[in-house]
Amino acid sequence: MAGRCRSRHLTPSSPDGDPRAPANTLGAHRVMFAVEDMDEILDRLRPHGAELVGEVVRYENSYRLCYLRGPAGIIVALAEQIT
């Protein structure tokens, strides 16, 4: 199917249940949200313990993407469509 995105897990090297596991570790420990202003969302979440995992990246000319790790270790991905 054209335009379909897939995640690949190349080297999950941390044990199950590790709250500091890499973003590409197998399992349902993250969810992605579409946002309209990523910078504003990041500014609002950081005081509540959210930490950027890596950096905000640009996917082609379509999206800005990032992973955040919350205080409980849950990873949340944000996607902002570039207009």
All heavy atoms as a GROMACS GRO file, in nm:
protein
  640
    1MET      N    1   0.085  -0.116   0.000
    1MET     CA    2   0.000   0.000   0.000
    1MET      C    3   0.090   0.124   0.000
    1MET      O    4   0.180   0.136   0.081
    1MET     CB    5  -0.088  -0.003   0.125
    1MET     CG    6  -0.181   0.115   0.134
    1MET     SD    7  -0.278   0.127   0.288
    1MET     CE    8  -0.345  -0.033   0.305
    2ALA      N    9   0.069   0.215  -0.090
    2ALA     CA   10   0.152   0.336  -0.101
    2ALA      C   11   0.133   0.426   0.020
    2ALA      O   12   0.023   0.440   0.073
    2ALA     CB   13   0.115   0.411  -0.228
    3GLY      N   14   0.242   0.488   0.064
    3GLY     CA   15   0.236   0.581   0.175
    3GLY      C   16   0.228   0.517   0.312
    3GLY      O   17   0.206   0.584   0.410
    4ARG      N   18   0.246   0.389   0.322
    4ARG     CA   19   0.235   0.318   0.449
    4ARG      C   20   0.366   0.326   0.526
    4ARG      O   21   0.472   0.306   0.470
    4ARG     CB   22   0.200   0.174   0.420
    4ARG     CG   23   0.158   0.095   0.538
    4ARG     CD   24   0.091  -0.030   0.490
    4ARG     NE   25   0.142  -0.142   0.565
    4ARG     CZ   26   0.119  -0.266   0.536
    4ARG    NH1   27   0.047  -0.297   0.432
    4ARG    NH2   28   0.166  -0.362   0.610
    5CYS      N   29   0.359   0.357   0.654
    5CYS     CA   30   0.478   0.364   0.739
    5CYS      C   31   0.489   0.236   0.821
    5CYS      O   32   0.389   0.179   0.861
    5CYS     CB   33   0.470   0.483   0.834
    5CYS     SG   34   0.491   0.638   0.752
    6ARG      N   35   0.611   0.196   0.846
    6ARG     CA   36   0.635   0.078   0.929
    6ARG      C   37   0.746   0.109   1.028
    6ARG      O   38   0.839   0.182   0.997
    6ARG     CB   39   0.679  -0.039   0.845
    6ARG     CG   40   0.573  -0.089   0.752
    6ARG     CD   41   0.623  -0.208   0.679
    6ARG     NE   42   0.526  -0.247   0.580
    6ARG     CZ   43   0.531  -0.360   0.514
    6ARG    NH1   44   0.627  -0.445   0.536
    6ARG    NH2   45   0.441  -0.389   0.425
    7SER      N   46   0.738   0.051   1.145
    7SER     CA   47   0.846   0.057   1.243
    7SER      C   48   0.926  -0.071   1.232
    7SER      O   49   0.870  -0.179   1.216
    7SER     CB   50   0.791   0.069   1.385
    7SER     OG   51   0.732   0.193   1.404
    8ARG      N   52   1.057  -0.059   1.241
    8ARG     CA   53   1.143  -0.177   1.241
    8ARG      C   54   1.224  -0.178   1.369
    8ARG      O   55   1.274  -0.075   1.412
    8ARG     CB   56   1.238  -0.174   1.122
    8ARG     CG   57   1.167  -0.203   0.993
    8ARG     CD   58   1.259  -0.207   0.877
    8ARG     NE   59   1.382  -0.278   0.910
    8ARG     CZ   60   1.486  -0.286   0.830
    8ARG    NH1   61   1.484  -0.227   0.714
    8ARG    NH2   62   1.594  -0.351   0.866
    9HIS      N   63   1.238  -0.294   1.428
    9HIS     CA   64   1.312  -0.310   1.552
    9HIS      C   65   1.441  -0.384   1.519
    9HIS      O   66   1.442  -0.506   1.506
    9HIS     CB   67   1.228  -0.385   1.654
    9HIS     CG   68   1.097  -0.320   1.679
    9HIS    ND1   69   1.083  -0.209   1.758
    9HIS    CD2   70   0.974  -0.346   1.631
    9HIS    CE1   71   0.958  -0.172   1.760
    9HIS    NE2   72   0.889  -0.252   1.684
   10LEU      N   73   1.550  -0.311   1.506
   10LEU     CA   74   1.676  -0.371   1.464
   10LEU      C   75   1.755  -0.429   1.580
   10LEU      O   76   1.812  -0.537   1.570
   10LEU     CB   77   1.760  -0.268   1.388
   10LEU     CG   78   1.693  -0.213   1.262
   10LEU    CD1   79   1.780  -0.105   1.198
   10LEU    CD2   80   1.665  -0.324   1.162
   11THR      N   81   1.766  -0.357   1.688
   11THR     CA   82   1.847  -0.406   1.798
   11THR      C   83   1.785  -0.373   1.933
   11THR      O   84   1.835  -0.290   2.007
   11THR     CB   85   1.989  -0.345   1.793
   11THR    OG1   86   1.977  -0.202   1.794
   11THR    CG2   87   2.064  -0.390   1.671
   12PRO      N   88   1.677  -0.436   1.972
   12PRO     CA   89   1.625  -0.412   2.107
   12PRO      C   90   1.717  -0.480   2.208
   12PRO      O   91   1.723  -0.601   2.217
   12PRO     CB   92   1.486  -0.476   2.104
   12PRO     CG   93   1.491  -0.576   1.995
   12PRO     CD   94   1.594  -0.527   1.896
   13SER      N   95   1.793  -0.400   2.281
   13SER     CA   96   1.897  -0.457   2.367
   13SER      C   97   1.867  -0.447   2.516
   13SER      O   98   1.952  -0.478   2.596
   13SER     CB   99   2.029  -0.385   2.338
   13SER     OG  100   2.014  -0.247   2.366
   14SER      N  101   1.748  -0.404   2.554
   14SER     CA  102   1.721  -0.392   2.697
   14SER      C  103   1.622  -0.499   2.742
   14SER      O  104   1.542  -0.547   2.663
   14SER     CB  105   1.667  -0.253   2.729
   14SER     OG  106   1.545  -0.235   2.664
   15PRO      N  107   1.627  -0.535   2.871
   15PRO     CA  108   1.537  -0.639   2.922
   15PRO      C  109   1.392  -0.590   2.926
   15PRO      O  110   1.366  -0.471   2.931
   15PRO     CB  111   1.590  -0.666   3.062
   15PRO     CG  112   1.669  -0.546   3.099
   15PRO     CD  113   1.720  -0.486   2.971
   16ASP      N  114   1.299  -0.685   2.921
   16ASP     CA  115   1.157  -0.652   2.930
   16ASP      C  116   1.128  -0.573   3.057
   16ASP      O  117   1.185  -0.599   3.162
   16ASP     CB  118   1.073  -0.780   2.932
   16ASP     CG  119   1.074  -0.851   2.798
   16ASP    OD1  120   1.109  -0.787   2.698
   16ASP    OD2  121   1.038  -0.970   2.796
   17GLY      N  122   1.039  -0.475   3.044
   17GLY     CA  123   0.997  -0.397   3.160
   17GLY      C  124   1.091  -0.285   3.198
   17GLY      O  125   1.066  -0.215   3.295
   18ASP      N  126   1.199  -0.265   3.126
   18ASP     CA  127   1.294  -0.158   3.158
   18ASP      C  128   1.234  -0.023   3.119
   18ASP      O  129   1.211   0.002   3.002
   18ASP     CB  130   1.425  -0.181   3.082
   18ASP     CG  131   1.532  -0.077   3.110
   18ASP    OD1  132   1.503   0.020   3.184
   18ASP    OD2  133   1.644  -0.092   3.060
   19PRO      N  134   1.206   0.067   3.216
   19PRO     CA  135   1.145   0.196   3.182
   19PRO      C  136   1.238   0.287   3.103
   19PRO      O  137   1.195   0.387   3.049
   19PRO     CB  138   1.110   0.257   3.318
   19PRO     CG  139   1.200   0.190   3.414
   19PRO     CD  140   1.227   0.052   3.359
   20ARG      N  141   1.365   0.253   3.093
   20ARG     CA  142   1.462   0.332   3.015
   20ARG      C  143   1.498   0.263   2.884
   20ARG      O  144   1.600   0.292   2.823
   20ARG     CB  145   1.589   0.358   3.096
   20ARG     CG  146   1.567   0.450   3.213
   20ARG     CD  147   1.524   0.579   3.158
   20ARG     NE  148   1.543   0.687   3.252
   20ARG     CZ  149   1.480   0.801   3.241
   20ARG    NH1  150   1.396   0.820   3.143
   20ARG    NH2  151   1.499   0.898   3.327
   21ALA      N  152   1.414   0.169   2.841
   21ALA     CA  153   1.440   0.094   2.718
   21ALA      C  154   1.444   0.189   2.599
   21ALA      O  155   1.377   0.292   2.598
   21ALA     CB  156   1.330  -0.010   2.697
   22PRO      N  157   1.524   0.156   2.497
   22PRO     CA  158   1.529   0.239   2.376
   22PRO      C  159   1.392   0.250   2.309
   22PRO      O  160   1.307   0.163   2.326
   22PRO     CB  161   1.627   0.165   2.285
   22PRO     CG  162   1.700   0.070   2.371
   22PRO     CD  163   1.613   0.040   2.489
   23ALA      N  164   1.374   0.354   2.232
   23ALA     CA  165   1.245   0.378   2.165
   23ALA      C  166   1.208   0.266   2.069
   23ALA      O  167   1.092   0.245   2.041
   23ALA     CB  168   1.249   0.511   2.092
   24ASN      N  169   1.306   0.190   2.018
   24ASN     CA  170   1.275   0.085   1.922
   24ASN      C  171   1.260  -0.052   1.985
   24ASN      O  172   1.258  -0.153   1.915
   24ASN     CB  173   1.382   0.081   1.812
   24ASN     CG  174   1.516   0.034   1.863
   24ASN    OD1  175   1.544   0.041   1.982
   24ASN    ND2  176   1.601  -0.010   1.774
   25THR      N  177   1.246  -0.060   2.118
   25THR     CA  178   1.226  -0.188   2.184
   25THR      C  179   1.089  -0.244   2.150
   25THR      O  180   0.991  -0.170   2.145
   25THR     CB  181   1.239  -0.172   2.337
   25THR    OG1  182   1.369  -0.121   2.366
   25THR    CG2  183   1.219  -0.302   2.410
   26LEU      N  184   1.081  -0.374   2.127
   26LEU     CA  185   0.955  -0.438   2.095
   26LEU      C  186   0.855  -0.422   2.208
   26LEU      O  187   0.891  -0.422   2.325
   26LEU     CB  188   0.976  -0.588   2.069
   26LEU     CG  189   1.052  -0.622   1.942
   26LEU    CD1  190   1.084  -0.772   1.940
   26LEU    CD2  191   0.971  -0.586   1.820
   27GLY      N  192   0.729  -0.408   2.173
   27GLY     CA  193   0.623  -0.401   2.272
   27GLY      C  194   0.535  -0.278   2.254
   27GLY      O  195   0.569  -0.185   2.182
   28ALA      N  196   0.420  -0.281   2.319
   28ALA     CA  197   0.325  -0.170   2.309
   28ALA      C  198   0.346  -0.074   2.425
   28ALA      O  199   0.263  -0.064   2.515
   28ALA     CB  200   0.183  -0.225   2.307
   29HIS      N  201   0.457  -0.007   2.426
   29HIS     CA  202   0.488   0.085   2.535
   29HIS      C  203   0.492   0.230   2.488
   29HIS      O  204   0.542   0.317   2.556
   29HIS     CB  205   0.621   0.047   2.600
   29HIS     CG  206   0.736   0.052   2.503
   29HIS    ND1  207   0.767  -0.054   2.424
   29HIS    CD2  208   0.822   0.150   2.471
   29HIS    CE1  209   0.868  -0.021   2.347
   29HIS    NE2  210   0.903   0.101   2.373
   30ARG      N  211   0.436   0.254   2.370
   30ARG     CA  212   0.434   0.391   2.320
   30ARG      C  213   0.312   0.412   2.231
   30ARG      O  214   0.253   0.317   2.181
   30ARG     CB  215   0.560   0.425   2.245
   30ARG     CG  216   0.579   0.347   2.118
   30ARG     CD  217   0.712   0.382   2.054
   30ARG     NE  218   0.735   0.304   1.936
   30ARG     CZ  219   0.788   0.184   1.933
   30ARG    NH1  220   0.822   0.124   2.045
   30ARG    NH2  221   0.807   0.121   1.820
   31VAL      N  222   0.278   0.538   2.213
   31VAL     CA  223   0.165   0.576   2.130
   31VAL      C  224   0.204   0.708   2.061
   31VAL      O  225   0.285   0.784   2.114
   31VAL     CB  226   0.037   0.589   2.215
   31VAL    CG1  227   0.049   0.699   2.318
   31VAL    CG2  228  -0.084   0.610   2.128
   32MET      N  229   0.150   0.734   1.942
   32MET     CA  230   0.182   0.856   1.871
   32MET      C  231   0.057   0.944   1.863
   32MET      O  232  -0.053   0.896   1.839
   32MET     CB  233   0.231   0.827   1.729
   32MET     CG  234   0.266   0.953   1.650
   32MET     SD  235   0.339   0.919   1.489
   32MET     CE  236   0.508   0.886   1.539
   33PHE      N  237   0.080   1.075   1.886
   33PHE     CA  238  -0.028   1.173   1.876
   33PHE      C  239   0.004   1.275   1.768
   33PHE      O  240   0.118   1.320   1.757
   33PHE     CB  241  -0.044   1.249   2.009
   33PHE     CG  242  -0.093   1.162   2.121
   33PHE    CD1  243  -0.004   1.108   2.212
   33PHE    CD2  244  -0.228   1.135   2.135
   33PHE    CE1  245  -0.048   1.027   2.316
   33PHE    CE2  246  -0.273   1.054   2.238
   33PHE     CZ  247  -0.183   1.001   2.329
   34ALA      N  248  -0.096   1.313   1.691
   34ALA     CA  249  -0.083   1.423   1.596
   34ALA      C  250  -0.103   1.553   1.674
   34ALA      O  251  -0.200   1.565   1.750
   34ALA     CB  252  -0.187   1.410   1.485
   35VAL      N  253  -0.010   1.648   1.659
   35VAL     CA  254  -0.020   1.776   1.727
   35VAL      C  255  -0.008   1.888   1.624
   35VAL      O  256   0.042   1.868   1.514
   35VAL     CB  257   0.090   1.791   1.836
   35VAL    CG1  258   0.074   1.684   1.942
   35VAL    CG2  259   0.229   1.787   1.776
   36GLU      N  260  -0.056   2.007   1.662
   36GLU     CA  261  -0.050   2.120   1.571
   36GLU      C  262   0.067   2.212   1.597
   36GLU      O  263   0.110   2.283   1.507
   36GLU     CB  264  -0.181   2.198   1.577
   36GLU     CG  265  -0.297   2.118   1.520
   36GLU     CD  266  -0.425   2.198   1.514
   36GLU    OE1  267  -0.421   2.321   1.531
   36GLU    OE2  268  -0.530   2.136   1.495
   37ASP      N  269   0.119   2.214   1.719
   37ASP     CA  270   0.233   2.302   1.752
   37ASP      C  271   0.326   2.224   1.846
   37ASP      O  272   0.314   2.232   1.967
   37ASP     CB  273   0.184   2.430   1.818
   37ASP     CG  274   0.294   2.530   1.844
   37ASP    OD1  275   0.414   2.494   1.838
   37ASP    OD2  276   0.262   2.648   1.870
   38MET      N  277   0.418   2.150   1.787
   38MET     CA  278   0.505   2.062   1.865
   38MET      C  279   0.587   2.139   1.968
   38MET      O  280   0.600   2.094   2.082
   38MET     CB  281   0.597   1.982   1.773
   38MET     CG  282   0.682   1.882   1.851
   38MET     SD  283   0.784   1.778   1.747
   38MET     CE  284   0.661   1.693   1.651
   39ASP      N  285   0.642   2.253   1.930
   39ASP     CA  286   0.725   2.329   2.023
   39ASP      C  287   0.646   2.372   2.146
   39ASP      O  288   0.696   2.363   2.259
   39ASP     CB  289   0.787   2.450   1.953
   39ASP     CG  290   0.880   2.409   1.841
   39ASP    OD1  291   0.955   2.309   1.858
   39ASP    OD2  292   0.879   2.474   1.735
   40GLU      N  293   0.523   2.413   2.127
   40GLU     CA  294   0.438   2.454   2.239
   40GLU      C  295   0.406   2.334   2.328
   40GLU      O  296   0.409   2.344   2.451
   40GLU     CB  297   0.310   2.520   2.185
   40GLU     CG  298   0.225   2.586   2.292
   40GLU     CD  299   0.116   2.495   2.346
   40GLU    OE1  300   0.072   2.405   2.274
   40GLU    OE2  301   0.078   2.515   2.463
   41ILE      N  302   0.377   2.221   2.267
   41ILE     CA  303   0.348   2.099   2.344
   41ILE      C  304   0.470   2.056   2.425
   41ILE      O  305   0.459   2.022   2.543
   41ILE     CB  306   0.303   1.984   2.250
   41ILE    CG1  307   0.174   2.019   2.177
   41ILE    CG2  308   0.291   1.852   2.325
   41ILE    CD1  309   0.052   2.030   2.265
   42LEU      N  310   0.589   2.059   2.364
   42LEU     CA  311   0.712   2.024   2.436
   42LEU      C  312   0.733   2.117   2.555
   42LEU      O  313   0.768   2.072   2.665
   42LEU     CB  314   0.831   2.028   2.342
   42LEU     CG  315   0.835   1.921   2.234
   42LEU    CD1  316   0.950   1.947   2.137
   42LEU    CD2  317   0.844   1.783   2.293
   43ASP      N  318   0.714   2.246   2.535
   43ASP     CA  319   0.730   2.343   2.645
   43ASP      C  320   0.632   2.314   2.758
   43ASP      O  321   0.666   2.332   2.876
   43ASP     CB  322   0.710   2.485   2.594
   43ASP     CG  323   0.824   2.534   2.506
   43ASP    OD1  324   0.933   2.471   2.508
   43ASP    OD2  325   0.804   2.634   2.434
   44ARG      N  326   0.511   2.268   2.726
   44ARG     CA  327   0.412   2.238   2.830
   44ARG      C  328   0.440   2.108   2.903
   44ARG      O  329   0.409   2.094   3.022
   44ARG     CB  330   0.272   2.232   2.767
   44ARG     CG  331   0.217   2.368   2.734
   44ARG     CD  332   0.074   2.370   2.684
   44ARG     NE  333  -0.008   2.257   2.720
   44ARG     CZ  334  -0.106   2.208   2.643
   44ARG    NH1  335  -0.131   2.262   2.527
   44ARG    NH2  336  -0.177   2.106   2.683
   45LEU      N  337   0.498   2.009   2.834
   45LEU     CA  338   0.518   1.877   2.894
   45LEU      C  339   0.647   1.865   2.976
   45LEU      O  340   0.652   1.789   3.073
   45LEU     CB  341   0.516   1.769   2.787
   45LEU     CG  342   0.380   1.747   2.719
   45LEU    CD1  343   0.393   1.644   2.608
   45LEU    CD2  344   0.276   1.704   2.820
   46ARG      N  345   0.751   1.937   2.939
   46ARG     CA  346   0.880   1.925   3.010
   46ARG      C  347   0.870   1.953   3.160
   46ARG      O  348   0.928   1.878   3.238
   46ARG     CB  349   0.983   2.016   2.944
   46ARG     CG  350   1.037   1.957   2.815
   46ARG     CD  351   1.145   2.044   2.755
   46ARG     NE  352   1.203   1.981   2.639
   46ARG     CZ  353   1.210   2.038   2.519
   46ARG    NH1  354   1.164   2.160   2.500
   46ARG    NH2  355   1.265   1.974   2.419
   47PRO      N  356   0.797   2.056   3.204
   47PRO     CA  357   0.787   2.078   3.350
   47PRO      C  358   0.718   1.965   3.425
   47PRO      O  359   0.729   1.954   3.546
   47PRO     CB  360   0.704   2.207   3.362
   47PRO     CG  361   0.717   2.276   3.230
   47PRO     CD  362   0.734   2.166   3.130
   48HIS      N  363   0.649   1.877   3.353
   48HIS     CA  364   0.580   1.764   3.416
   48HIS      C  365   0.663   1.636   3.410
   48HIS      O  366   0.613   1.527   3.440
   48HIS     CB  367   0.445   1.741   3.347
   48HIS     CG  368   0.353   1.858   3.360
   48HIS    ND1  369   0.285   1.887   3.477
   48HIS    CD2  370   0.322   1.956   3.273
   48HIS    CE1  371   0.214   1.996   3.461
   48HIS    NE2  372   0.234   2.040   3.337
   49GLY      N  373   0.791   1.648   3.371
   49GLY     CA  374   0.882   1.534   3.373
   49GLY      C  375   0.906   1.468   3.240
   49GLY      O  376   0.977   1.367   3.233
   50ALA      N  377   0.850   1.519   3.132
   50ALA     CA  378   0.874   1.460   3.000
   50ALA      C  379   1.014   1.496   2.952
   50ALA      O  380   1.058   1.609   2.968
   50ALA     CB  381   0.770   1.511   2.900
   51GLU      N  382   1.083   1.396   2.898
   51GLU     CA  383   1.219   1.416   2.845
   51GLU      C  384   1.220   1.378   2.698
   51GLU      O  385   1.170   1.272   2.660
   51GLU     CB  386   1.319   1.327   2.919
   51GLU     CG  387   1.328   1.352   3.066
   51GLU     CD  388   1.417   1.249   3.135
   51GLU    OE1  389   1.470   1.157   3.068
   51GLU    OE2  390   1.433   1.260   3.256
   52LEU      N  391   1.280   1.462   2.616
   52LEU     CA  392   1.295   1.432   2.476
   52LEU      C  393   1.392   1.316   2.459
   52LEU      O  394   1.499   1.314   2.520
   52LEU     CB  395   1.348   1.557   2.404
   52LEU     CG  396   1.338   1.563   2.253
   52LEU    CD1  397   1.194   1.550   2.205
   52LEU    CD2  398   1.396   1.695   2.205
   53VAL      N  399   1.353   1.215   2.382
   53VAL     CA  400   1.439   1.102   2.352
   53VAL      C  401   1.501   1.131   2.215
   53VAL      O  402   1.432   1.132   2.114
   53VAL     CB  403   1.360   0.970   2.346
   53VAL    CG1  404   1.449   0.854   2.306
   53VAL    CG2  405   1.291   0.943   2.479
   54GLY      N  406   1.629   1.160   2.212
   54GLY     CA  407   1.692   1.198   2.086
   54GLY      C  408   1.661   1.344   2.056
   54GLY      O  409   1.678   1.431   2.142
   55GLU      N  410   1.610   1.369   1.937
   55GLU     CA  411   1.582   1.506   1.896
   55GLU      C  412   1.458   1.510   1.808
   55GLU      O  413   1.409   1.407   1.764
   55GLU     CB  414   1.700   1.564   1.820
   55GLU     CG  415   1.736   1.484   1.696
   55GLU     CD  416   1.866   1.531   1.632
   55GLU    OE1  417   1.962   1.558   1.704
   55GLU    OE2  418   1.868   1.539   1.509
   56VAL      N  419   1.406   1.629   1.786
   56VAL     CA  420   1.296   1.646   1.692
   56VAL      C  421   1.355   1.632   1.552
   56VAL      O  422   1.456   1.695   1.521
   56VAL     CB  423   1.230   1.785   1.710
   56VAL    CG1  424   1.120   1.806   1.605
   56VAL    CG2  425   1.174   1.802   1.851
   57VAL      N  426   1.294   1.547   1.471
   57VAL     CA  427   1.345   1.524   1.336
   57VAL      C  428   1.238   1.559   1.234
   57VAL      O  429   1.119   1.563   1.264
   57VAL     CB  430   1.392   1.378   1.316
   57VAL    CG1  431   1.506   1.343   1.408
   57VAL    CG2  432   1.277   1.281   1.333
   58ARG      N  433   1.285   1.582   1.114
   58ARG     CA  434   1.196   1.613   1.002
   58ARG      C  435   1.190   1.491   0.911
   58ARG      O  436   1.294   1.440   0.868
   58ARG     CB  437   1.250   1.735   0.929
   58ARG     CG  438   1.158   1.788   0.824
   58ARG     CD  439   1.222   1.913   0.763
   58ARG     NE  440   1.131   1.972   0.671
   58ARG     CZ  441   1.091   2.098   0.676
   58ARG    NH1  442   1.140   2.179   0.766
   58ARG    NH2  443   1.006   2.145   0.588
   59TYR      N  444   1.069   1.445   0.882
   59TYR     CA  445   1.050   1.333   0.790
   59TYR      C  446   1.007   1.390   0.656
   59TYR      O  447   0.897   1.440   0.640
   59TYR     CB  448   0.945   1.236   0.843
   59TYR     CG  449   0.916   1.123   0.748
   59TYR    CD1  450   1.007   1.020   0.730
   59TYR    CD2  451   0.798   1.122   0.675
   59TYR    CE1  452   0.982   0.917   0.641
   59TYR    CE2  453   0.772   1.019   0.587
   59TYR     CZ  454   0.864   0.918   0.570
   59TYR     OH  455   0.839   0.816   0.482
   60GLU      N  456   1.102   1.383   0.560
   60GLU     CA  457   1.081   1.441   0.428
   60GLU      C  458   1.028   1.583   0.444
   60GLU      O  459   1.076   1.658   0.527
   60GLU     CB  460   0.991   1.350   0.343
   60GLU     CG  461   1.055   1.215   0.318
   60GLU     CD  462   0.970   1.122   0.237
   60GLU    OE1  463   0.851   1.152   0.212
   60GLU    OE2  464   1.021   1.016   0.197
   61ASN      N  465   0.931   1.622   0.365
   61ASN     CA  466   0.869   1.754   0.382
   61ASN      C  467   0.728   1.739   0.435
   61ASN      O  468   0.641   1.821   0.405
   61ASN     CB  469   0.870   1.831   0.249
   61ASN     CG  470   1.007   1.881   0.214
   61ASN    OD1  471   1.084   1.918   0.303
   61ASN    ND2  472   1.041   1.880   0.088
   62SER      N  473   0.705   1.632   0.512
   62SER     CA  474   0.571   1.600   0.558
   62SER      C  475   0.547   1.621   0.706
   62SER      O  476   0.444   1.673   0.745
   62SER     CB  477   0.539   1.454   0.525
   62SER     OG  478   0.548   1.431   0.388
   63TYR      N  479   0.642   1.578   0.790
   63TYR     CA  480   0.619   1.579   0.935
   63TYR      C  481   0.744   1.617   1.013
   63TYR      O  482   0.856   1.591   0.970
   63TYR     CB  483   0.577   1.439   0.984
   63TYR     CG  484   0.439   1.400   0.942
   63TYR    CD1  485   0.419   1.326   0.826
   63TYR    CD2  486   0.329   1.436   1.018
   63TYR    CE1  487   0.292   1.289   0.787
   63TYR    CE2  488   0.201   1.399   0.979
   63TYR     CZ  489   0.184   1.326   0.864
   63TYR     OH  490   0.057   1.291   0.826
   64ARG      N  491   0.722   1.674   1.131
   64ARG     CA  492   0.823   1.683   1.236
   64ARG      C  493   0.783   1.576   1.336
   64ARG      O  494   0.666   1.564   1.372
   64ARG     CB  495   0.822   1.820   1.304
   64ARG     CG  496   0.869   1.931   1.214
   64ARG     CD  497   0.858   2.065   1.284
   64ARG     NE  498   0.956   2.072   1.391
   64ARG     CZ  499   0.938   2.141   1.504
   64ARG    NH1  500   0.828   2.209   1.526
   64ARG    NH2  501   1.033   2.142   1.596
   65LEU      N  502   0.879   1.497   1.380
   65LEU     CA  503   0.852   1.384   1.469
   65LEU      C  504   0.946   1.385   1.588
   65LEU      O  505   1.061   1.428   1.577
   65LEU     CB  506   0.873   1.252   1.393
   65LEU     CG  507   0.794   1.233   1.264
   65LEU    CD1  508   0.849   1.114   1.187
   65LEU    CD2  509   0.648   1.212   1.296
   66CYS      N  510   0.899   1.336   1.702
   66CYS     CA  511   0.987   1.317   1.817
   66CYS      C  512   0.927   1.213   1.911
   66CYS      O  513   0.809   1.181   1.904
   66CYS     CB  514   1.011   1.448   1.891
   66CYS     SG  515   0.871   1.507   1.988
   67TYR      N  516   1.013   1.161   1.997
   67TYR     CA  517   0.972   1.072   2.106
   67TYR      C  518   0.995   1.145   2.237
   67TYR      O  519   1.096   1.213   2.256
   67TYR     CB  520   1.055   0.944   2.108
   67TYR     CG  521   1.026   0.846   1.999
   67TYR    CD1  522   1.118   0.823   1.898
   67TYR    CD2  523   0.907   0.774   1.998
   67TYR    CE1  524   1.093   0.731   1.798
   67TYR    CE2  525   0.880   0.681   1.897
   67TYR     CZ  526   0.974   0.661   1.798
   67TYR     OH  527   0.949   0.569   1.699
   68LEU      N  528   0.902   1.128   2.330
   68LEU     CA  529   0.916   1.179   2.466
   68LEU      C  530   0.903   1.062   2.562
   68LEU      O  531   0.823   0.971   2.539
   68LEU     CB  532   0.804   1.278   2.500
   68LEU     CG  533   0.800   1.409   2.426
   68LEU    CD1  534   0.672   1.484   2.462
   68LEU    CD2  535   0.921   1.493   2.462
   69ARG      N  536   0.979   1.066   2.670
   69ARG     CA  537   0.965   0.966   2.776
   69ARG      C  538   0.908   1.039   2.897
   69ARG      O  539   0.962   1.138   2.942
   69ARG     CB  540   1.100   0.904   2.811
   69ARG     CG  541   1.088   0.788   2.909
   69ARG     CD  542   1.224   0.732   2.950
   69ARG     NE  543   1.316   0.713   2.842
   69ARG     CZ  544   1.324   0.604   2.765
   69ARG    NH1  545   1.240   0.505   2.785
   69ARG    NH2  546   1.414   0.594   2.670
   70GLY      N  547   0.797   0.987   2.948
   70GLY     CA  548   0.733   1.046   3.065
   70GLY      C  549   0.796   0.996   3.193
   70GLY      O  550   0.881   0.906   3.192
   71PRO      N  551   0.756   1.052   3.307
   71PRO     CA  552   0.816   1.013   3.435
   71PRO      C  553   0.798   0.866   3.470
   71PRO      O  554   0.878   0.809   3.542
   71PRO     CB  555   0.747   1.103   3.537
   71PRO     CG  556   0.641   1.176   3.466
   71PRO     CD  557   0.656   1.156   3.320
   72ALA      N  558   0.695   0.799   3.416
   72ALA     CA  559   0.674   0.657   3.441
   72ALA      C  560   0.748   0.569   3.342
   72ALA      O  561   0.737   0.448   3.347
   72ALA     CB  562   0.525   0.625   3.438
   73GLY      N  563   0.823   0.631   3.249
   73GLY     CA  564   0.899   0.556   3.151
   73GLY      C  565   0.824   0.527   3.022
   73GLY      O  566   0.879   0.467   2.931
   74ILE      N  567   0.700   0.568   3.014
   74ILE     CA  568   0.621   0.544   2.893
   74ILE      C  569   0.666   0.640   2.784
   74ILE      O  570   0.685   0.758   2.808
   74ILE     CB  571   0.471   0.560   2.920
   74ILE    CG1  572   0.427   0.454   3.022
   74ILE    CG2  573   0.389   0.551   2.793
   74ILE    CD1  574   0.287   0.474   3.075
   75ILE      N  575   0.683   0.586   2.663
   75ILE     CA  576   0.727   0.668   2.551
   75ILE      C  577   0.605   0.712   2.470
   75ILE      O  578   0.518   0.633   2.439
   75ILE     CB  579   0.824   0.589   2.461
   75ILE    CG1  580   0.952   0.560   2.541
   75ILE    CG2  581   0.855   0.666   2.334
   75ILE    CD1  582   1.050   0.472   2.469
   76VAL      N  583   0.602   0.841   2.440
   76VAL     CA  584   0.497   0.900   2.359
   76VAL      C  585   0.562   0.966   2.239
   76VAL      O  586   0.660   1.038   2.255
   76VAL     CB  587   0.417   1.005   2.441
   76VAL    CG1  588   0.314   1.075   2.354
   76VAL    CG2  589   0.350   0.940   2.561
   77ALA      N  590   0.510   0.941   2.121
   77ALA     CA  591   0.560   1.005   2.000
   77ALA      C  592   0.466   1.116   1.959
   77ALA      O  593   0.344   1.104   1.975
   77ALA     CB  594   0.574   0.903   1.888
   78LEU      N  595   0.524   1.224   1.909
   78LEU     CA  596   0.445   1.336   1.858
   78LEU      C  597   0.475   1.354   1.711
   78LEU      O  598   0.591   1.340   1.668
   78LEU     CB  599   0.482   1.465   1.932
   78LEU     CG  600   0.465   1.466   2.083
   78LEU    CD1  601   0.506   1.601   2.139
   78LEU    CD2  602   0.322   1.431   2.124
   79ALA      N  603   0.373   1.386   1.632
   79ALA     CA  604   0.387   1.410   1.489
   79ALA      C  605   0.316   1.539   1.455
   79ALA      O  606   0.198   1.554   1.484
   79ALA     CB  607   0.330   1.295   1.409
   80GLU      N  608   0.390   1.632   1.396
   80GLU     CA  609   0.331   1.759   1.353
   80GLU      C  610   0.341   1.765   1.201
   80GLU      O  611   0.451   1.760   1.144
   80GLU     CB  612   0.406   1.877   1.414
   80GLU     CG  613   0.357   2.010   1.367
   80GLU     CD  614   0.439   2.127   1.422
   80GLU    OE1  615   0.549   2.105   1.475
   80GLU    OE2  616   0.391   2.239   1.411
   81GLN      N  617   0.227   1.774   1.135
   81GLN     CA  618   0.227   1.782   0.988
   81GLN      C  619   0.280   1.918   0.945
   81GLN      O  620   0.240   2.021   0.999
   81GLN     CB  621   0.088   1.760   0.933
   81GLN     CG  622   0.086   1.747   0.782
   81GLN     CD  623  -0.047   1.699   0.731
   81GLN    OE1  624  -0.146   1.695   0.802
   81GLN    NE2  625  -0.050   1.658   0.604
   82ILE      N  626   0.372   1.917   0.850
   82ILE     CA  627   0.428   2.040   0.797
   82ILE      C  628   0.340   2.085   0.682
   82ILE      O  629   0.312   2.008   0.590
   82ILE     CB  630   0.574   2.018   0.747
   82ILE    CG1  631   0.660   1.973   0.863
   82ILE    CG2  632   0.627   2.144   0.682
   82ILE    CD1  633   0.797   1.922   0.819
   83THR      N  634   0.295   2.208   0.688
   83THR     CA  635   0.204   2.258   0.584
   83THR      C  636   0.278   2.342   0.483
   83THR      O  637   0.381   2.394   0.507
   83THR     CB  638   0.090   2.341   0.644
   83THR    OG1  639   0.146   2.444   0.725
   83THR    CG2  640  -0.001   2.254   0.726
   0.00000   0.00000   0.00000
